Amino acid sequence: MTTRPYRQGIPEEILALSHERDLLRRKGQYDRADLLKQQLEEAGYVVKDNPHGAHLVILPSIFVDGTLYRTARQLPSLLNEADLCTFSVNVLTQNSSEQTRRCVESVLRYADNIDIEVILVDNASQDGSDIWAEALHHQDPRVHVLRTTRKMGIAEARNIGLQQSRGKYILLLDTNVELTGDIFTPLARTLSSAEVGLTGLRGLHTDDLRHFEESDEQEVEAIDQQCMAFKRSLLKQTGLLDEGYRYPWYMDIDFSFAIRDLDVKAVRTLDLPLIAHPLLDTINLSDAERTRRSKRNFYRYLSKWGDREDLLPEGFDDEYEDEEDLDEE
């Protein structure tokens, strides 16, 4: 029969529906069982089958400016809607209230003459971020707060912010970034070129699609996610971030390559007035754990882009010899 989750909270009627599905599967009535599975998923549960019966996992709910959506699937996408502002500034926070507050307040401070919205995604923080964010939303209509009830992977959490963005350009900022001046005007100037799809402060270069290092050149192979801006319209072609990236490493490189695959460039916008403080999310990780997570993402990236030599800098003709030698970004 259906097993109960470790964390209580699944209604009896949902458990009964899952138990009925278990019985149908034992009788070989898979078509009817699949219909019940669909009902369970629409109700907000992942169904994981095992020999003892289905195990139900509660999906996170999402609050958008106080309105509840039972699952991310029920959250409407606004990507096909017309632009409402110049920039959608997307900030993702998870138990980093002080950094987040400094970041968002600096965005609002230096955007006085720029038409922006702030899409603040609170990934199930437990540090009181939600109270401050809700108060800020009521004080400043430019700020929209999306709060998940359970922690999501970083790409999945970023994606709910992307779906709610209505700016001509989207700017992704890490919470450790503090603006010290207007970065929006130079970013918009860079993105106004039809040849450019992606820009930011820090660029990454590779000669072999395996090793990446910071680049001083203006045109680069990838843009670092701590400050990454792109044209919202490109998401209709690239799709959203790959939700297989639960941790940040290589997610920005993957997305940069997806945009460059549209035959547009990734270029740095030089001398942006901002400070990048140490990122709290990674300070407390051991070297072993950091390497484990980074390698996992590296091989995901490699499986998608490892043979795309057409995306390498012109003139590259070296061969990569040791795929096990992993350098972090």
Buried (B, 14 or more C-beta within 10 A) or exposed (E): EBBEBEEEEBEEEBBEBBBBBBEBBEEEEEEEBEEBBEBBBEBBBEBEEEEEBBBBBBBBBBBBBEEEBBBBEEBEBBBEEEBEBBBBBBBBBBBBBEBBBBBBEBBBEBBEEBBBBBBBBBBBBEBEBBEBBBEBBEEEEBBBBBBBBEBBBBBBBBBBBBBBBBBBBBBBBBBBBBBEBBBBEBBBEBBEEEEBBBBBBBBBBBBBBBBBEEBEEBBBBBBBBBBBBBBBEBBEEBEBBBBBBBBBBBBBBBBBBBBBBEEBBBBBBEEBEBEBEEBBBBEEBEEEEBBEBBBBBBEBBBEBBBEEEEBBEEEEEEEEEEEEEBEBB
